[in-house]
Amino acid sequence: MTVELDHQNVSEPALSEIPFTWKNLARLPALALIRFYQKTIGRAIPVDVCRFTPSCSHYGYQAIAKYGLLKGGWLAFRRILRCQPFNPGGYDPVP
């Protein structure tokens, strides 16, 4: 089952779709933490506050799911650093 993000037109793999292998051992807990954030703290933040599409948490989830914890985590970290008042934001998908 794929989680559809209607407000962002992006699909993310559900945690249950990612196979439990040695390669994914570090990836799964990181994705679970991001999903926990999205379902708890992230719900309290209004959608129109985000500078980017997809939001930083969705970007991080997609990057880690696609590239793994190290490269995906680095991409997510760089994205969070760009989220500041001097950056205009806009559409910024995971490469």
Jmol script that loads the backbone (N, CA, C; Angstrom):
load data "model"
ATOM      1  N   MET A   1       0.841  -1.176   0.000  1.00  0.00           N
ATOM      2  CA  MET A   1       0.000   0.000   0.000  1.00  0.00           C
ATOM      3  C   MET A   1       0.884   1.237   0.000  1.00  0.00           C
ATOM      4  N   THR A   2       0.597   2.173  -0.855  1.00  0.00           N
ATOM      5  CA  THR A   2       1.348   3.415  -0.934  1.00  0.00           C
ATOM      6  C   THR A   2       0.514   4.526  -0.336  1.00  0.00           C
ATOM      7  N   VAL A   3       1.144   5.365   0.444  1.00  0.00           N
ATOM      8  CA  VAL A   3       0.465   6.496   1.061  1.00  0.00           C
ATOM      9  C   VAL A   3       0.433   7.626   0.049  1.00  0.00           C
ATOM     10  N   GLU A   4      -0.746   8.078  -0.320  1.00  0.00           N
ATOM     11  CA  GLU A   4      -0.888   9.168  -1.276  1.00  0.00           C
ATOM     12  C   GLU A   4      -1.015  10.485  -0.527  1.00  0.00           C
ATOM     13  N   LEU A   5      -0.231  11.451  -0.925  1.00  0.00           N
ATOM     14  CA  LEU A   5      -0.270  12.776  -0.332  1.00  0.00           C
ATOM     15  C   LEU A   5      -0.999  13.686  -1.305  1.00  0.00           C
ATOM     16  N   ASP A   6      -2.292  13.845  -1.109  1.00  0.00           N
ATOM     17  CA  ASP A   6      -3.087  14.578  -2.070  1.00  0.00           C
ATOM     18  C   ASP A   6      -2.682  16.039  -2.189  1.00  0.00           C
ATOM     19  N   HIS A   7      -2.246  16.665  -1.098  1.00  0.00           N
ATOM     20  CA  HIS A   7      -1.886  18.075  -1.176  1.00  0.00           C
ATOM     21  C   HIS A   7      -0.511  18.286  -1.784  1.00  0.00           C
ATOM     22  N   GLN A   8       0.244  17.213  -1.998  1.00  0.00           N
ATOM     23  CA  GLN A   8       1.577  17.367  -2.563  1.00  0.00           C
ATOM     24  C   GLN A   8       1.772  16.549  -3.833  1.00  0.00           C
ATOM     25  N   ASN A   9       0.799  15.762  -4.218  1.00  0.00           N
ATOM     26  CA  ASN A   9       0.879  14.972  -5.445  1.00  0.00           C
ATOM     27  C   ASN A   9       2.107  14.064  -5.488  1.00  0.00           C
ATOM     28  N   VAL A  10       2.459  13.494  -4.358  1.00  0.00           N
ATOM     29  CA  VAL A  10       3.640  12.647  -4.242  1.00  0.00           C
ATOM     30  C   VAL A  10       3.234  11.378  -3.516  1.00  0.00           C
ATOM     31  N   SER A  11       3.809  10.254  -3.907  1.00  0.00           N
ATOM     32  CA  SER A  11       3.527   9.025  -3.177  1.00  0.00           C
ATOM     33  C   SER A  11       4.775   8.591  -2.426  1.00  0.00           C
ATOM     34  N   GLU A  12       4.575   8.063  -1.236  1.00  0.00           N
ATOM     35  CA  GLU A  12       5.658   7.574  -0.395  1.00  0.00           C
ATOM     36  C   GLU A  12       5.387   6.116  -0.081  1.00  0.00           C
ATOM     37  N   PRO A  13       6.429   5.293  -0.045  1.00  0.00           N
ATOM     38  CA  PRO A  13       6.202   3.893   0.326  1.00  0.00           C
ATOM     39  C   PRO A  13       5.807   3.788   1.796  1.00  0.00           C
ATOM     40  N   ALA A  14       4.815   2.970   2.073  1.00  0.00           N
ATOM     41  CA  ALA A  14       4.439   2.721   3.465  1.00  0.00           C
ATOM     42  C   ALA A  14       5.546   1.901   4.119  1.00  0.00           C
ATOM     43  N   LEU A  15       5.674   2.015   5.432  1.00  0.00           N
ATOM     44  CA  LEU A  15       6.709   1.263   6.143  1.00  0.00           C
ATOM     45  C   LEU A  15       6.573  -0.233   5.902  1.00  0.00           C
ATOM     46  N   SER A  16       5.340  -0.709   5.793  1.00  0.00           N
ATOM     47  CA  SER A  16       5.121  -2.144   5.588  1.00  0.00           C
ATOM     48  C   SER A  16       5.567  -2.610   4.198  1.00  0.00           C
ATOM     49  N   GLU A  17       5.741  -1.688   3.251  1.00  0.00           N
ATOM     50  CA  GLU A  17       6.183  -2.049   1.900  1.00  0.00           C
ATOM     51  C   GLU A  17       7.694  -2.196   1.793  1.00  0.00           C
ATOM     52  N   ILE A  18       8.433  -1.661   2.754  1.00  0.00           N
ATOM     53  CA  ILE A  18       9.889  -1.708   2.700  1.00  0.00           C
ATOM     54  C   ILE A  18      10.343  -3.022   3.320  1.00  0.00           C
ATOM     55  N   PRO A  19      11.044  -3.867   2.550  1.00  0.00           N
ATOM     56  CA  PRO A  19      11.437  -5.182   3.079  1.00  0.00           C
ATOM     57  C   PRO A  19      12.433  -5.057   4.232  1.00  0.00           C
ATOM     58  N   PHE A  20      12.324  -5.975   5.177  1.00  0.00           N
ATOM     59  CA  PHE A  20      13.226  -5.991   6.329  1.00  0.00           C
ATOM     60  C   PHE A  20      14.479  -6.761   5.941  1.00  0.00           C
ATOM     61  N   THR A  21      15.491  -6.033   5.487  1.00  0.00           N
ATOM     62  CA  THR A  21      16.764  -6.631   5.092  1.00  0.00           C
ATOM     63  C   THR A  21      17.893  -5.909   5.816  1.00  0.00           C
ATOM     64  N   TRP A  22      19.111  -6.453   5.708  1.00  0.00           N
ATOM     65  CA  TRP A  22      20.266  -5.799   6.327  1.00  0.00           C
ATOM     66  C   TRP A  22      20.462  -4.407   5.754  1.00  0.00           C
ATOM     67  N   LYS A  23      20.194  -4.262   4.476  1.00  0.00           N
ATOM     68  CA  LYS A  23      20.350  -2.969   3.810  1.00  0.00           C
ATOM     69  C   LYS A  23      19.407  -1.919   4.400  1.00  0.00           C
ATOM     70  N   ASN A  24      18.230  -2.344   4.813  1.00  0.00           N
ATOM     71  CA  ASN A  24      17.222  -1.420   5.329  1.00  0.00           C
ATOM     72  C   ASN A  24      17.211  -1.317   6.845  1.00  0.00           C
ATOM     73  N   LEU A  25      18.157  -1.959   7.510  1.00  0.00           N
ATOM     74  CA  LEU A  25      18.148  -2.012   8.971  1.00  0.00           C
ATOM     75  C   LEU A  25      18.188  -0.628   9.619  1.00  0.00           C
ATOM     76  N   ALA A  26      18.992   0.285   9.125  1.00  0.00           N
ATOM     77  CA  ALA A  26      19.064   1.641   9.687  1.00  0.00           C
ATOM     78  C   ALA A  26      17.964   2.534   9.131  1.00  0.00           C
ATOM     79  N   ARG A  27      17.515   2.236   7.933  1.00  0.00           N
ATOM     80  CA  ARG A  27      16.513   3.061   7.260  1.00  0.00           C
ATOM     81  C   ARG A  27      15.148   2.987   7.950  1.00  0.00           C
ATOM     82  N   LEU A  28      14.732   1.803   8.354  1.00  0.00           N
ATOM     83  CA  LEU A  28      13.385   1.618   8.903  1.00  0.00           C
ATOM     84  C   LEU A  28      13.130   2.404  10.190  1.00  0.00           C
ATOM     85  N   PRO A  29      14.032   2.392  11.192  1.00  0.00           N
ATOM     86  CA  PRO A  29      13.765   3.204  12.389  1.00  0.00           C
ATOM     87  C   PRO A  29      13.714   4.703  12.086  1.00  0.00           C
ATOM     88  N   ALA A  30      14.555   5.168  11.163  1.00  0.00           N
ATOM     89  CA  ALA A  30      14.535   6.586  10.799  1.00  0.00           C
ATOM     90  C   ALA A  30      13.207   6.953  10.143  1.00  0.00           C
ATOM     91  N   LEU A  31      12.726   6.097   9.251  1.00  0.00           N
ATOM     92  CA  LEU A  31      11.435   6.348   8.605  1.00  0.00           C
ATOM     93  C   LEU A  31      10.295   6.297   9.613  1.00  0.00           C
ATOM     94  N   ALA A  32      10.383   5.380  10.576  1.00  0.00           N
ATOM     95  CA  ALA A  32       9.350   5.290  11.613  1.00  0.00           C
ATOM     96  C   ALA A  32       9.330   6.557  12.466  1.00  0.00           C
ATOM     97  N   LEU A  33      10.504   7.104  12.779  1.00  0.00           N
ATOM     98  CA  LEU A  33      10.557   8.350  13.559  1.00  0.00           C
ATOM     99  C   LEU A  33       9.959   9.522  12.785  1.00  0.00           C
ATOM    100  N   ILE A  34      10.253   9.596  11.494  1.00  0.00           N
ATOM    101  CA  ILE A  34       9.674  10.668  10.678  1.00  0.00           C
ATOM    102  C   ILE A  34       8.164  10.515  10.608  1.00  0.00           C
ATOM    103  N   ARG A  35       7.688   9.289  10.405  1.00  0.00           N
ATOM    104  CA  ARG A  35       6.241   9.058  10.334  1.00  0.00           C
ATOM    105  C   ARG A  35       5.572   9.405  11.664  1.00  0.00           C
ATOM    106  N   PHE A  36       6.225   9.071  12.787  1.00  0.00           N
ATOM    107  CA  PHE A  36       5.700   9.428  14.108  1.00  0.00           C
ATOM    108  C   PHE A  36       5.591  10.947  14.237  1.00  0.00           C
ATOM    109  N   TYR A  37       6.622  11.666  13.819  1.00  0.00           N
ATOM    110  CA  TYR A  37       6.600  13.130  13.842  1.00  0.00           C
ATOM    111  C   TYR A  37       5.438  13.659  12.997  1.00  0.00           C
ATOM    112  N   GLN A  38       5.257  13.106  11.797  1.00  0.00           N
ATOM    113  CA  GLN A  38       4.202  13.574  10.903  1.00  0.00           C
ATOM    114  C   GLN A  38       2.816  13.375  11.507  1.00  0.00           C
ATOM    115  N   LYS A  39       2.634  12.288  12.229  1.00  0.00           N
ATOM    116  CA  LYS A  39       1.313  11.980  12.784  1.00  0.00           C
ATOM    117  C   LYS A  39       1.062  12.650  14.132  1.00  0.00           C
ATOM    118  N   THR A  40       2.074  13.214  14.771  1.00  0.00           N
ATOM    119  CA  THR A  40       1.897  13.860  16.079  1.00  0.00           C
ATOM    120  C   THR A  40       2.210  15.353  15.978  1.00  0.00           C
ATOM    121  N   ILE A  41       3.456  15.712  16.076  1.00  0.00           N
ATOM    122  CA  ILE A  41       3.867  17.120  16.088  1.00  0.00           C
ATOM    123  C   ILE A  41       3.544  17.808  14.768  1.00  0.00           C
ATOM    124  N   GLY A  42       3.770  17.135  13.670  1.00  0.00           N
ATOM    125  CA  GLY A  42       3.537  17.719  12.356  1.00  0.00           C
ATOM    126  C   GLY A  42       2.099  18.130  12.111  1.00  0.00           C
ATOM    127  N   ARG A  43       1.170  17.467  12.746  1.00  0.00           N
ATOM    128  CA  ARG A  43      -0.250  17.814  12.577  1.00  0.00           C
ATOM    129  C   ARG A  43      -0.585  19.169  13.198  1.00  0.00           C
ATOM    130  N   ALA A  44       0.208  19.602  14.177  1.00  0.00           N
ATOM    131  CA  ALA A  44      -0.050  20.878  14.848  1.00  0.00           C
ATOM    132  C   ALA A  44       0.462  22.067  14.036  1.00  0.00           C
ATOM    133  N   ILE A  45       1.302  21.812  13.040  1.00  0.00           N
ATOM    134  CA  ILE A  45       1.870  22.884  12.227  1.00  0.00           C
ATOM    135  C   ILE A  45       0.976  23.095  11.009  1.00  0.00           C
ATOM    136  N   PRO A  46       0.496  24.320  10.785  1.00  0.00           N
ATOM    137  CA  PRO A  46      -0.353  24.569   9.610  1.00  0.00           C
ATOM    138  C   PRO A  46       0.398  24.276   8.310  1.00  0.00           C
ATOM    139  N   VAL A  47      -0.303  23.769   7.327  1.00  0.00           N
ATOM    140  CA  VAL A  47       0.306  23.377   6.055  1.00  0.00           C
ATOM    141  C   VAL A  47       0.869  24.586   5.316  1.00  0.00           C
ATOM    142  N   ASP A  48       0.210  25.737   5.413  1.00  0.00           N
ATOM    143  CA  ASP A  48       0.648  26.910   4.655  1.00  0.00           C
ATOM    144  C   ASP A  48       1.908  27.568   5.216  1.00  0.00           C
ATOM    145  N   VAL A  49       2.451  27.051   6.317  1.00  0.00           N
ATOM    146  CA  VAL A  49       3.677  27.593   6.903  1.00  0.00           C
ATOM    147  C   VAL A  49       4.908  27.092   6.151  1.00  0.00           C
ATOM    148  N   CYS A  50       4.814  25.929   5.550  1.00  0.00           N
ATOM    149  CA  CYS A  50       5.964  25.326   4.869  1.00  0.00           C
ATOM    150  C   CYS A  50       6.368  26.160   3.655  1.00  0.00           C
ATOM    151  N   ARG A  51       7.667  26.381   3.498  1.00  0.00           N
ATOM    152  CA  ARG A  51       8.198  27.128   2.363  1.00  0.00           C
ATOM    153  C   ARG A  51       8.298  26.249   1.120  1.00  0.00           C
ATOM    154  N   PHE A  52       8.470  24.960   1.341  1.00  0.00           N
ATOM    155  CA  PHE A  52       8.738  24.042   0.243  1.00  0.00           C
ATOM    156  C   PHE A  52       7.597  23.061   0.044  1.00  0.00           C
ATOM    157  N   THR A  53       7.532  22.524  -1.154  1.00  0.00           N
ATOM    158  CA  THR A  53       6.673  21.395  -1.472  1.00  0.00           C
ATOM    159  C   THR A  53       7.567  20.339  -2.088  1.00  0.00           C
ATOM    160  N   PRO A  54       7.617  19.161  -1.576  1.00  0.00           N
ATOM    161  CA  PRO A  54       6.963  18.640  -0.375  1.00  0.00           C
ATOM    162  C   PRO A  54       7.582  19.235   0.892  1.00  0.00           C
ATOM    163  N   SER A  55       6.856  19.109   1.995  1.00  0.00           N
ATOM    164  CA  SER A  55       7.353  19.633   3.267  1.00  0.00           C
ATOM    165  C   SER A  55       8.655  18.926   3.642  1.00  0.00           C
ATOM    166  N   CYS A  56       9.389  19.495   4.582  1.00  0.00           N
ATOM    167  CA  CYS A  56      10.697  18.931   4.953  1.00  0.00           C
ATOM    168  C   CYS A  56      10.578  17.501   5.478  1.00  0.00           C
ATOM    169  N   SER A  57       9.526  17.208   6.244  1.00  0.00           N
ATOM    170  CA  SER A  57       9.402  15.845   6.764  1.00  0.00           C
ATOM    171  C   SER A  57       9.090  14.854   5.641  1.00  0.00           C
ATOM    172  N   HIS A  58       8.264  15.239   4.688  1.00  0.00           N
ATOM    173  CA  HIS A  58       7.981  14.353   3.552  1.00  0.00           C
ATOM    174  C   HIS A  58       9.216  14.216   2.662  1.00  0.00           C
ATOM    175  N   TYR A  59       9.941  15.297   2.483  1.00  0.00           N
ATOM    176  CA  TYR A  59      11.186  15.248   1.715  1.00  0.00           C
ATOM    177  C   TYR A  59      12.171  14.293   2.380  1.00  0.00           C
ATOM    178  N   GLY A  60      12.325  14.416   3.699  1.00  0.00           N
ATOM    179  CA  GLY A  60      13.234  13.535   4.431  1.00  0.00           C
ATOM    180  C   GLY A  60      12.824  12.079   4.324  1.00  0.00           C
ATOM    181  N   TYR A  61      11.528  11.815   4.449  1.00  0.00           N
ATOM    182  CA  TYR A  61      11.025  10.442   4.337  1.00  0.00           C
ATOM    183  C   TYR A  61      11.334   9.879   2.952  1.00  0.00           C
ATOM    184  N   GLN A  62      11.038  10.667   1.919  1.00  0.00           N
ATOM    185  CA  GLN A  62      11.274  10.209   0.549  1.00  0.00           C
ATOM    186  C   GLN A  62      12.762  10.005   0.277  1.00  0.00           C
ATOM    187  N   ALA A  63      13.602  10.924   0.767  1.00  0.00           N
ATOM    188  CA  ALA A  63      15.046  10.823   0.528  1.00  0.00           C
ATOM    189  C   ALA A  63      15.630   9.595   1.215  1.00  0.00           C
ATOM    190  N   ILE A  64      15.247   9.344   2.462  1.00  0.00           N
ATOM    191  CA  ILE A  64      15.766   8.181   3.185  1.00  0.00           C
ATOM    192  C   ILE A  64      15.230   6.891   2.577  1.00  0.00           C
ATOM    193  N   ALA A  65      13.964   6.880   2.170  1.00  0.00           N
ATOM    194  CA  ALA A  65      13.400   5.687   1.532  1.00  0.00           C
ATOM    195  C   ALA A  65      14.110   5.386   0.214  1.00  0.00           C
ATOM    196  N   LYS A  66      14.491   6.423  -0.523  1.00  0.00           N
ATOM    197  CA  LYS A  66      15.110   6.232  -1.834  1.00  0.00           C
ATOM    198  C   LYS A  66      16.611   5.960  -1.750  1.00  0.00           C
ATOM    199  N   TYR A  67      17.327   6.704  -0.904  1.00  0.00           N
ATOM    200  CA  TYR A  67      18.789   6.646  -0.893  1.00  0.00           C
ATOM    201  C   TYR A  67      19.405   5.988   0.331  1.00  0.00           C
ATOM    202  N   GLY A  68      18.625   5.709   1.351  1.00  0.00           N
ATOM    203  CA  GLY A  68      19.192   5.140   2.568  1.00  0.00           C
ATOM    204  C   GLY A  68      19.438   6.211   3.615  1.00  0.00           C
ATOM    205  N   LEU A  69      19.872   5.778   4.786  1.00  0.00           N
ATOM    206  CA  LEU A  69      20.000   6.694   5.922  1.00  0.00           C
ATOM    207  C   LEU A  69      21.092   7.739   5.726  1.00  0.00           C
ATOM    208  N   LEU A  70      22.250   7.353   5.220  1.00  0.00           N
ATOM    209  CA  LEU A  70      23.350   8.321   5.115  1.00  0.00           C
ATOM    210  C   LEU A  70      23.094   9.386   4.052  1.00  0.00           C
ATOM    211  N   LYS A  71      22.927   8.980   2.812  1.00  0.00           N
ATOM    212  CA  LYS A  71      22.722   9.965   1.745  1.00  0.00           C
ATOM    213  C   LYS A  71      21.370  10.661   1.889  1.00  0.00           C
ATOM    214  N   GLY A  72      20.317   9.893   2.170  1.00  0.00           N
ATOM    215  CA  GLY A  72      18.995  10.491   2.345  1.00  0.00           C
ATOM    216  C   GLY A  72      18.941  11.415   3.544  1.00  0.00           C
ATOM    217  N   GLY A  73      19.602  11.009   4.636  1.00  0.00           N
ATOM    218  CA  GLY A  73      19.663  11.865   5.819  1.00  0.00           C
ATOM    219  C   GLY A  73      20.422  13.149   5.547  1.00  0.00           C
ATOM    220  N   TRP A  74      21.503  13.053   4.761  1.00  0.00           N
ATOM    221  CA  TRP A  74      22.269  14.241   4.393  1.00  0.00           C
ATOM    222  C   TRP A  74      21.423  15.187   3.535  1.00  0.00           C
ATOM    223  N   LEU A  75      20.688  14.638   2.568  1.00  0.00           N
ATOM    224  CA  LEU A  75      19.806  15.464   1.740  1.00  0.00           C
ATOM    225  C   LEU A  75      18.737  16.148   2.588  1.00  0.00           C
ATOM    226  N   ALA A  76      18.166  15.414   3.534  1.00  0.00           N
ATOM    227  CA  ALA A  76      17.137  15.987   4.409  1.00  0.00           C
ATOM    228  C   ALA A  76      17.731  17.078   5.299  1.00  0.00           C
ATOM    229  N   PHE A  77      18.929  16.850   5.822  1.00  0.00           N
ATOM    230  CA  PHE A  77      19.598  17.846   6.661  1.00  0.00           C
ATOM    231  C   PHE A  77      19.856  19.130   5.875  1.00  0.00           C
ATOM    232  N   ARG A  78      20.343  18.993   4.643  1.00  0.00           N
ATOM    233  CA  ARG A  78      20.577  20.174   3.801  1.00  0.00           C
ATOM    234  C   ARG A  78      19.280  20.905   3.494  1.00  0.00           C
ATOM    235  N   ARG A  79      18.216  20.160   3.299  1.00  0.00           N
ATOM    236  CA  ARG A  79      16.911  20.777   3.029  1.00  0.00           C
ATOM    237  C   ARG A  79      16.434  21.582   4.226  1.00  0.00           C
ATOM    238  N   ILE A  80      16.588  21.035   5.430  1.00  0.00           N
ATOM    239  CA  ILE A  80      16.175  21.746   6.644  1.00  0.00           C
ATOM    240  C   ILE A  80      16.992  23.026   6.809  1.00  0.00           C
ATOM    241  N   LEU A  81      18.272  22.983   6.466  1.00  0.00           N
ATOM    242  CA  LEU A  81      19.098  24.194   6.551  1.00  0.00           C
ATOM    243  C   LEU A  81      18.632  25.269   5.568  1.00  0.00           C
ATOM    244  N   ARG A  82      18.072  24.865   4.431  1.00  0.00           N
ATOM    245  CA  ARG A  82      17.565  25.837   3.453  1.00  0.00           C
ATOM    246  C   ARG A  82      16.233  26.436   3.869  1.00  0.00           C
ATOM    247  N   CYS A  83      15.574  25.852   4.842  1.00  0.00           N
ATOM    248  CA  CYS A  83      14.259  26.331   5.273  1.00  0.00           C
ATOM    249  C   CYS A  83      14.454  27.505   6.232  1.00  0.00           C
ATOM    250  N   GLN A  84      14.592  28.687   5.675  1.00  0.00           N
ATOM    251  CA  GLN A  84      14.806  29.894   6.463  1.00  0.00           C
ATOM    252  C   GLN A  84      14.237  31.087   5.692  1.00  0.00           C
ATOM    253  N   PRO A  85      14.078  32.230   6.348  1.00  0.00           N
ATOM    254  CA  PRO A  85      13.393  33.371   5.729  1.00  0.00           C
ATOM    255  C   PRO A  85      14.040  33.917   4.455  1.00  0.00           C
ATOM    256  N   PHE A  86      15.326  33.685   4.238  1.00  0.00           N
ATOM    257  CA  PHE A  86      15.991  34.243   3.069  1.00  0.00           C
ATOM    258  C   PHE A  86      15.913  33.336   1.849  1.00  0.00           C
ATOM    259  N   ASN A  87      15.275  32.190   1.976  1.00  0.00           N
ATOM    260  CA  ASN A  87      15.095  31.272   0.860  1.00  0.00           C
ATOM    261  C   ASN A  87      13.644  31.354   0.408  1.00  0.00           C
ATOM    262  N   PRO A  88      13.397  31.576  -0.882  1.00  0.00           N
ATOM    263  CA  PRO A  88      12.014  31.711  -1.339  1.00  0.00           C
ATOM    264  C   PRO A  88      11.208  30.415  -1.291  1.00  0.00           C
ATOM    265  N   GLY A  89      11.865  29.258  -1.229  1.00  0.00           N
ATOM    266  CA  GLY A  89      11.138  27.985  -1.179  1.00  0.00           C
ATOM    267  C   GLY A  89      10.652  27.582  -2.551  1.00  0.00           C
ATOM    268  N   GLY A  90       9.486  26.923  -2.593  1.00  0.00           N
ATOM    269  CA  GLY A  90       8.917  26.464  -3.847  1.00  0.00           C
ATOM    270  C   GLY A  90       8.955  24.952  -3.960  1.00  0.00           C
ATOM    271  N   TYR A  91       8.787  24.467  -5.183  1.00  0.00           N
ATOM    272  CA  TYR A  91       8.775  23.028  -5.428  1.00  0.00           C
ATOM    273  C   TYR A  91      10.208  22.517  -5.452  1.00  0.00           C
ATOM    274  N   ASP A  92      10.515  21.564  -4.582  1.00  0.00           N
ATOM    275  CA  ASP A  92      11.872  21.030  -4.445  1.00  0.00           C
ATOM    276  C   ASP A  92      11.785  19.530  -4.186  1.00  0.00           C
ATOM    277  N   PRO A  93      11.642  18.721  -5.244  1.00  0.00           N
ATOM    278  CA  PRO A  93      11.508  17.276  -5.046  1.00  0.00           C
ATOM    279  C   PRO A  93      12.844  16.622  -4.714  1.00  0.00           C
ATOM    280  N   VAL A  94      12.786  15.408  -4.224  1.00  0.00           N
ATOM    281  CA  VAL A  94      13.993  14.621  -3.970  1.00  0.00           C
ATOM    282  C   VAL A  94      14.624  14.301  -5.320  1.00  0.00           C
ATOM    283  N   PRO A  95      15.943  14.541  -5.460  1.00  0.00           N
ATOM    284  CA  PRO A  95      16.580  14.264  -6.770  1.00  0.00           C
ATOM    285  C   PRO A  95      16.582  12.779  -7.096  1.00  0.00           C
TER     286      PRO A  95
END
end "model"
wireframe off; spacefill off
backbone 0.3
color backbone group
